[in-house]
Amino acid sequence: MPRSLALAAMLAAWLLAAAGCGGRAAPATDPGSCSPDPLRTNLAPLWNGLSVDIDDCPILEFAAKYHEPDAMIFKAIVYVESRFKYDAVGCTDNGPCCPARGWTASECACLGSMQTGPWCNSTNLPAGCTAPAVGLLANGHVNMETNPNAADWSNSVFNPVVNVELGIAGIACNRAQAKAAFSGCSEDQYTMMAIGNFNSYGSTKGCTVYNFKYDGEVVDAYKSYSAAAGWPAHPYVTE
């Protein structure tokens, strides 16, 4: 798809240019700036002091890696899920889960920037899905390190680079499952179906019946960011 190919080209240019920090030392919780950055809005920081552009580079990288057609939608998801707080924790009543590994309730919560986490069993994935080998300790438990200066931080589920990859991979998996279950939908519909299931799995019922409330919240932020960045916004339907 043209937009997906364009993102891949932008990412390749960024990697070749090695423009990661733009001449500044980025904080350990900031993945750094990249050039080109078509997602950049230059909007004022949020009430919590965080820039909405803070996670642009990993979003671009992993949207391309998992062949997602619209990177900007993930920036909007991060806003809705965590307001860009890398150490956000939600849905703490999810666990315990993953009995094969004995994960505790805290490991089963919605974690980090995208409020997600690692796969419990990566050997039994739905068709078309990929489980990134990140976010876990050697003993199979979730890496819950929140100190950016700690040795385990690079693979922590709270590291924005790790968390964004887990979230985008999960939504790409939802897309693959939606395509298998419901044929003939448009790519934009599959996007809405996939992110609706990311919020509430099973809420997608067909090409035009999905999680309108959550998708609407995401698309509201998406429209704002797209306008500020000059991003070619998709005409998503949320009602």
C-alpha atoms as a printed R data frame, in Angstrom:
    type eleno elety resid chain resno       x       y      z
1   ATOM     1    CA   MET     A     1   0.000   0.000  0.000
2   ATOM     2    CA   PRO     A     2   1.332   3.455 -0.838
3   ATOM     3    CA   ARG     A     3   1.185   4.834  2.728
4   ATOM     4    CA   SER     A     4   2.815   1.691  4.164
5   ATOM     5    CA   LEU     A     5   5.567   1.771  1.556
6   ATOM     6    CA   ALA     A     6   6.146   5.446  2.243
7   ATOM     7    CA   LEU     A     7   6.557   4.760  5.958
8   ATOM     8    CA   ALA     A     8   9.035   1.991  5.208
9   ATOM     9    CA   ALA     A     9  11.033   4.373  3.016
10  ATOM    10    CA   MET     A    10  11.003   7.045  5.713
11  ATOM    11    CA   LEU     A    11  12.210   4.520  8.266
12  ATOM    12    CA   ALA     A    12  15.019   3.349  5.974
13  ATOM    13    CA   ALA     A    13  16.172   6.935  5.513
14  ATOM    14    CA   TRP     A    14  16.122   7.472  9.271
15  ATOM    15    CA   LEU     A    15  18.216   4.353  9.941
16  ATOM    16    CA   LEU     A    16  20.753   5.223  7.265
17  ATOM    17    CA   ALA     A    17  21.082   8.761  8.560
18  ATOM    18    CA   ALA     A    18  21.545   7.552 12.164
19  ATOM    19    CA   ALA     A    19  19.838  10.710 13.304
20  ATOM    20    CA   GLY     A    20  18.590   9.263 16.566
21  ATOM    21    CA   CYS     A    21  19.213  12.087 19.034
22  ATOM    22    CA   GLY     A    22  19.235  15.177 16.867
23  ATOM    23    CA   GLY     A    23  22.319  16.550 18.607
24  ATOM    24    CA   ARG     A    24  20.974  16.212 22.140
25  ATOM    25    CA   ALA     A    25  21.217  13.610 24.869
26  ATOM    26    CA   ALA     A    26  17.745  12.120 25.194
27  ATOM    27    CA   PRO     A    27  16.521  11.013 28.629
28  ATOM    28    CA   ALA     A    28  16.481   7.247 29.093
29  ATOM    29    CA   THR     A    29  12.676   7.224 28.897
30  ATOM    30    CA   ASP     A    30  12.717   9.240 25.650
31  ATOM    31    CA   PRO     A    31  13.447   7.127 22.540
32  ATOM    32    CA   GLY     A    32  14.864  10.283 20.944
33  ATOM    33    CA   SER     A    33  14.002  12.259 17.846
34  ATOM    34    CA   CYS     A    34  14.323  10.945 14.322
35  ATOM    35    CA   SER     A    35  14.587  12.531 10.910
36  ATOM    36    CA   PRO     A    36  12.434  12.437  8.929
37  ATOM    37    CA   ASP     A    37   9.575  12.356 11.465
38  ATOM    38    CA   PRO     A    38   6.275  12.659  9.579
39  ATOM    39    CA   LEU     A    39   4.353  12.153 12.851
40  ATOM    40    CA   ARG     A    40   5.839  15.238 14.513
41  ATOM    41    CA   THR     A    41   3.204  17.758 15.624
42  ATOM    42    CA   ASN     A    42   5.275  20.302 17.598
43  ATOM    43    CA   LEU     A    43   2.261  20.701 19.872
44  ATOM    44    CA   ALA     A    44   2.699  22.041 23.398
45  ATOM    45    CA   PRO     A    45   3.391  19.463 26.122
46  ATOM    46    CA   LEU     A    46   0.451  17.844 27.879
47  ATOM    47    CA   TRP     A    47  -0.607  18.736 31.422
48  ATOM    48    CA   ASN     A    48   1.850  16.090 32.676
49  ATOM    49    CA   GLY     A    49   4.743  17.832 30.933
50  ATOM    50    CA   LEU     A    50   5.175  15.126 28.294
51  ATOM    51    CA   SER     A    51   5.496  15.781 24.587
52  ATOM    52    CA   VAL     A    52   3.023  13.995 22.324
53  ATOM    53    CA   ASP     A    53   5.935  13.475 19.913
54  ATOM    54    CA   ILE     A    54   8.019  11.499 22.399
55  ATOM    55    CA   ASP     A    55   7.323   8.031 20.957
56  ATOM    56    CA   ASP     A    56   7.322   8.883 17.242
57  ATOM    57    CA   CYS     A    57  10.475   6.947 16.352
58  ATOM    58    CA   PRO     A    58   9.466   3.525 17.725
59  ATOM    59    CA   ILE     A    59   5.947   4.015 16.346
60  ATOM    60    CA   LEU     A    60   7.354   4.584 12.859
61  ATOM    61    CA   GLU     A    61   9.786   1.694 13.212
62  ATOM    62    CA   PHE     A    62   7.292  -0.898 14.378
63  ATOM    63    CA   ALA     A    63   4.395   0.210 12.197
64  ATOM    64    CA   ALA     A    64   6.712  -0.515  9.267
65  ATOM    65    CA   LYS     A    65   7.994  -3.772 10.782
66  ATOM    66    CA   TYR     A    66   4.485  -5.171 11.318
67  ATOM    67    CA   HIS     A    67   3.128  -3.791  8.023
68  ATOM    68    CA   GLU     A    68   0.563  -1.528  9.619
69  ATOM    69    CA   PRO     A    69  -0.860   0.980  7.106
70  ATOM    70    CA   ASP     A    70  -1.249   4.020  9.385
71  ATOM    71    CA   ALA     A    71   1.432   4.857 11.955
72  ATOM    72    CA   MET     A    72  -0.380   7.928 13.267
73  ATOM    73    CA   ILE     A    73  -3.202   5.809 14.705
74  ATOM    74    CA   PHE     A    74  -0.741   4.337 17.226
75  ATOM    75    CA   LYS     A    75   0.298   7.768 18.429
76  ATOM    76    CA   ALA     A    76  -3.382   8.454 19.122
77  ATOM    77    CA   ILE     A    77  -3.684   5.130 20.953
78  ATOM    78    CA   VAL     A    78  -0.754   6.026 23.226
79  ATOM    79    CA   TYR     A    79  -2.513   9.288 24.080
80  ATOM    80    CA   VAL     A    80  -5.780   7.537 24.927
81  ATOM    81    CA   GLU     A    81  -4.138   4.728 26.873
82  ATOM    82    CA   SER     A    82  -1.478   6.508 28.945
83  ATOM    83    CA   ARG     A    83  -1.091  10.171 27.977
84  ATOM    84    CA   PHE     A    84   2.451   9.114 27.028
85  ATOM    85    CA   LYS     A    85   3.379   8.046 30.584
86  ATOM    86    CA   TYR     A    86   5.880   5.217 30.200
87  ATOM    87    CA   ASP     A    87   5.173   3.813 33.680
88  ATOM    88    CA   ALA     A    88   1.362   3.881 33.515
89  ATOM    89    CA   VAL     A    89  -0.451   0.874 35.016
90  ATOM    90    CA   GLY     A    90  -4.106   0.028 34.484
91  ATOM    91    CA   CYS     A    91  -6.676  -2.799 34.626
92  ATOM    92    CA   THR     A    92  -5.053  -4.187 37.757
93  ATOM    93    CA   ASP     A    93  -7.852  -6.722 38.245
94  ATOM    94    CA   ASN     A    94  -6.791  -8.786 35.204
95  ATOM    95    CA   GLY     A    95  -4.803 -11.432 37.021
96  ATOM    96    CA   PRO     A    96  -3.335 -13.641 38.032
97  ATOM    97    CA   CYS     A    97  -2.945 -15.076 34.550
98  ATOM    98    CA   CYS     A    98  -0.598 -17.257 32.492
99  ATOM    99    CA   PRO     A    99  -0.636 -20.217 34.917
100 ATOM   100    CA   ALA     A   100   2.071 -21.979 32.910
101 ATOM   101    CA   ARG     A   101   4.495 -19.270 34.001
102 ATOM   102    CA   GLY     A   102   2.861 -18.246 37.258
103 ATOM   103    CA   TRP     A   103   2.461 -14.580 36.433
104 ATOM   104    CA   THR     A   104   1.177 -12.449 39.288
105 ATOM   105    CA   ALA     A   105  -1.715 -10.005 39.042
106 ATOM   106    CA   SER     A   106   0.704  -7.099 38.591
107 ATOM   107    CA   GLU     A   107   2.316  -8.851 35.606
108 ATOM   108    CA   CYS     A   108  -1.114  -9.304 34.009
109 ATOM   109    CA   ALA     A   109  -2.126  -5.639 34.239
110 ATOM   110    CA   CYS     A   110  -2.228  -3.161 31.363
111 ATOM   111    CA   LEU     A   111   1.310  -1.803 31.364
112 ATOM   112    CA   GLY     A   112   3.212   1.125 29.952
113 ATOM   113    CA   SER     A   113   2.637   3.566 27.134
114 ATOM   114    CA   MET     A   114   0.215   1.346 25.192
115 ATOM   115    CA   GLN     A   115  -1.177  -0.471 28.239
116 ATOM   116    CA   THR     A   116  -0.141  -3.876 26.974
117 ATOM   117    CA   GLY     A   117   2.266  -6.701 27.826
118 ATOM   118    CA   PRO     A   118   4.073  -9.775 26.466
119 ATOM   119    CA   TRP     A   119   2.378 -12.873 25.144
120 ATOM   120    CA   CYS     A   120   1.915 -15.562 27.760
121 ATOM   121    CA   ASN     A   121   2.442 -18.441 25.310
122 ATOM   122    CA   SER     A   122   4.227 -17.452 22.119
123 ATOM   123    CA   THR     A   123   4.202 -21.048 20.847
124 ATOM   124    CA   ASN     A   124   0.435 -21.031 20.298
125 ATOM   125    CA   LEU     A   125  -0.244 -17.890 18.265
126 ATOM   126    CA   PRO     A   126  -3.165 -17.304 15.898
127 ATOM   127    CA   ALA     A   127  -2.301 -17.439 12.195
128 ATOM   128    CA   GLY     A   128  -0.648 -14.258 10.957
129 ATOM   129    CA   CYS     A   129   0.559 -13.205 14.407
130 ATOM   130    CA   THR     A   130   4.069 -12.567 15.684
131 ATOM   131    CA   ALA     A   131   5.104 -12.427 19.336
132 ATOM   132    CA   PRO     A   132   8.108 -10.125 19.810
133 ATOM   133    CA   ALA     A   133  10.763 -11.728 22.015
134 ATOM   134    CA   VAL     A   134  10.829  -8.734 24.353
135 ATOM   135    CA   GLY     A   135   9.529  -7.739 27.763
136 ATOM   136    CA   LEU     A   136  10.353 -10.988 29.568
137 ATOM   137    CA   LEU     A   137  13.001 -12.018 32.058
138 ATOM   138    CA   ALA     A   138  15.067 -15.186 31.617
139 ATOM   139    CA   ASN     A   139  12.733 -16.988 34.065
140 ATOM   140    CA   GLY     A   140   9.673 -16.286 31.896
141 ATOM   141    CA   HIS     A   141   8.215 -13.566 34.109
142 ATOM   142    CA   VAL     A   142   7.405 -10.086 32.854
143 ATOM   143    CA   ASN     A   143  10.275  -7.620 33.137
144 ATOM   144    CA   MET     A   144   8.663  -4.936 35.331
145 ATOM   145    CA   GLU     A   145  11.712  -2.693 35.746
146 ATOM   146    CA   THR     A   146  10.706   0.973 35.958
147 ATOM   147    CA   ASN     A   147  14.120   2.502 36.663
148 ATOM   148    CA   PRO     A   148  15.589   3.752 33.361
149 ATOM   149    CA   ASN     A   149  19.090   3.507 34.876
150 ATOM   150    CA   ALA     A   150  18.766  -0.162 35.828
151 ATOM   151    CA   ALA     A   151  20.520  -2.954 33.963
152 ATOM   152    CA   ASP     A   152  17.212  -4.607 32.994
153 ATOM   153    CA   TRP     A   153  15.639  -1.429 31.613
154 ATOM   154    CA   SER     A   154  16.475  -2.084 27.956
155 ATOM   155    CA   ASN     A   155  14.107  -5.076 27.875
156 ATOM   156    CA   SER     A   156  11.524  -3.832 30.380
157 ATOM   157    CA   VAL     A   157   7.872  -3.827 29.403
158 ATOM   158    CA   PHE     A   158   7.849  -0.190 30.584
159 ATOM   159    CA   ASN     A   159  10.621   0.848 28.191
160 ATOM   160    CA   PRO     A   160   8.641   2.766 25.526
161 ATOM   161    CA   VAL     A   161  10.511   1.086 22.682
162 ATOM   162    CA   VAL     A   162   9.612  -2.380 24.016
163 ATOM   163    CA   ASN     A   163   6.066  -1.398 24.911
164 ATOM   164    CA   VAL     A   164   5.284   0.201 21.563
165 ATOM   165    CA   GLU     A   165   6.506  -2.891 19.751
166 ATOM   166    CA   LEU     A   166   4.324  -5.143 21.913
167 ATOM   167    CA   GLY     A   167   1.296  -2.938 21.328
168 ATOM   168    CA   ILE     A   168   1.699  -2.620 17.575
169 ATOM   169    CA   ALA     A   169   2.427  -6.347 17.197
170 ATOM   170    CA   GLY     A   170  -0.738  -7.104 19.167
171 ATOM   171    CA   ILE     A   171  -2.865  -4.853 16.989
172 ATOM   172    CA   ALA     A   172  -1.320  -6.351 13.841
173 ATOM   173    CA   CYS     A   173  -2.346  -9.744 15.226
174 ATOM   174    CA   ASN     A   174  -5.874  -8.450 15.794
175 ATOM   175    CA   ARG     A   175  -5.924  -7.270 12.176
176 ATOM   176    CA   ALA     A   176  -4.907 -10.721 10.940
177 ATOM   177    CA   GLN     A   177  -7.640 -12.339 13.019
178 ATOM   178    CA   ALA     A   178 -10.255  -9.846 11.820
179 ATOM   179    CA   LYS     A   179  -9.324 -10.546  8.206
180 ATOM   180    CA   ALA     A   180  -9.636 -14.282  8.805
181 ATOM   181    CA   ALA     A   181 -13.030 -13.906 10.480
182 ATOM   182    CA   PHE     A   182 -14.578 -11.200  8.292
183 ATOM   183    CA   SER     A   183 -13.682 -11.074  4.609
184 ATOM   184    CA   GLY     A   184 -14.301  -8.179  2.264
185 ATOM   185    CA   CYS     A   185 -13.813  -5.257  4.676
186 ATOM   186    CA   SER     A   186 -11.751  -2.219  3.735
187 ATOM   187    CA   GLU     A   187  -8.297  -1.721  5.231
188 ATOM   188    CA   ASP     A   188  -9.598   1.232  7.243
189 ATOM   189    CA   GLN     A   189 -12.365  -0.960  8.635
190 ATOM   190    CA   TYR     A   190  -9.842  -3.612  9.609
191 ATOM   191    CA   THR     A   191  -7.865  -0.912 11.427
192 ATOM   192    CA   MET     A   192 -10.928   0.085 13.441
193 ATOM   193    CA   MET     A   193 -11.778  -3.565 14.098
194 ATOM   194    CA   ALA     A   194  -8.233  -4.330 15.256
195 ATOM   195    CA   ILE     A   195  -7.863  -1.390 17.635
196 ATOM   196    CA   GLY     A   196 -11.373  -1.934 18.991
197 ATOM   197    CA   ASN     A   197 -10.387  -5.470 19.926
198 ATOM   198    CA   PHE     A   198  -7.177  -4.123 21.459
199 ATOM   199    CA   ASN     A   199  -9.343  -2.282 23.964
200 ATOM   200    CA   SER     A   200 -12.015  -4.954 24.381
201 ATOM   201    CA   TYR     A   201 -11.276  -8.274 22.729
202 ATOM   202    CA   GLY     A   202 -14.327  -9.692 20.994
203 ATOM   203    CA   SER     A   203 -16.013  -6.321 20.495
204 ATOM   204    CA   THR     A   204 -15.562  -6.591 16.717
205 ATOM   205    CA   LYS     A   205 -18.629  -8.219 15.172
206 ATOM   206    CA   GLY     A   206 -18.200  -7.339 11.498
207 ATOM   207    CA   CYS     A   207 -16.948  -4.795  8.973
208 ATOM   208    CA   THR     A   208 -19.241  -2.073 10.306
209 ATOM   209    CA   VAL     A   209 -19.829  -3.269 13.868
210 ATOM   210    CA   TYR     A   210 -16.925  -2.684 16.193
211 ATOM   211    CA   ASN     A   211 -15.898  -0.774 19.326
212 ATOM   212    CA   PHE     A   212 -17.212   2.653 18.325
213 ATOM   213    CA   LYS     A   213 -16.712   4.289 21.722
214 ATOM   214    CA   TYR     A   214 -13.031   3.449 22.050
215 ATOM   215    CA   ASP     A   215 -12.313   3.913 18.356
216 ATOM   216    CA   GLY     A   216 -13.997   7.315 18.494
217 ATOM   217    CA   GLU     A   217 -11.723   8.446 21.328
218 ATOM   218    CA   VAL     A   218  -8.670   7.303 19.373
219 ATOM   219    CA   VAL     A   219  -9.813   8.923 16.134
220 ATOM   220    CA   ASP     A   220 -10.473  12.250 17.884
221 ATOM   221    CA   ALA     A   221  -6.807  12.376 18.937
222 ATOM   222    CA   TYR     A   222  -5.755  11.016 15.541
223 ATOM   223    CA   LYS     A   223  -7.475  13.854 13.682
224 ATOM   224    CA   SER     A   224  -5.825  16.455 15.894
225 ATOM   225    CA   TYR     A   225  -2.352  14.985 15.491
226 ATOM   226    CA   SER     A   226  -2.767  14.419 11.750
227 ATOM   227    CA   ALA     A   227  -3.790  18.046 11.219
228 ATOM   228    CA   ALA     A   228  -0.867  19.344 13.286
229 ATOM   229    CA   ALA     A   229   1.680  17.116 11.520
230 ATOM   230    CA   GLY     A   230   0.280  17.409  7.997
231 ATOM   231    CA   TRP     A   231  -0.272  13.650  8.002
232 ATOM   232    CA   PRO     A   232  -2.650  12.277  5.311
233 ATOM   233    CA   ALA     A   233  -5.510  11.242  7.598
234 ATOM   234    CA   HIS     A   234  -7.631   8.216  6.786
235 ATOM   235    CA   PRO     A   235 -11.430   8.749  6.782
236 ATOM   236    CA   TYR     A   236 -12.190   6.348  9.633
237 ATOM   237    CA   VAL     A   237 -15.832   5.741 10.541
238 ATOM   238    CA   THR     A   238 -16.583   5.580 14.281
239 ATOM   239    CA   GLU     A   239 -20.378   5.543 14.386
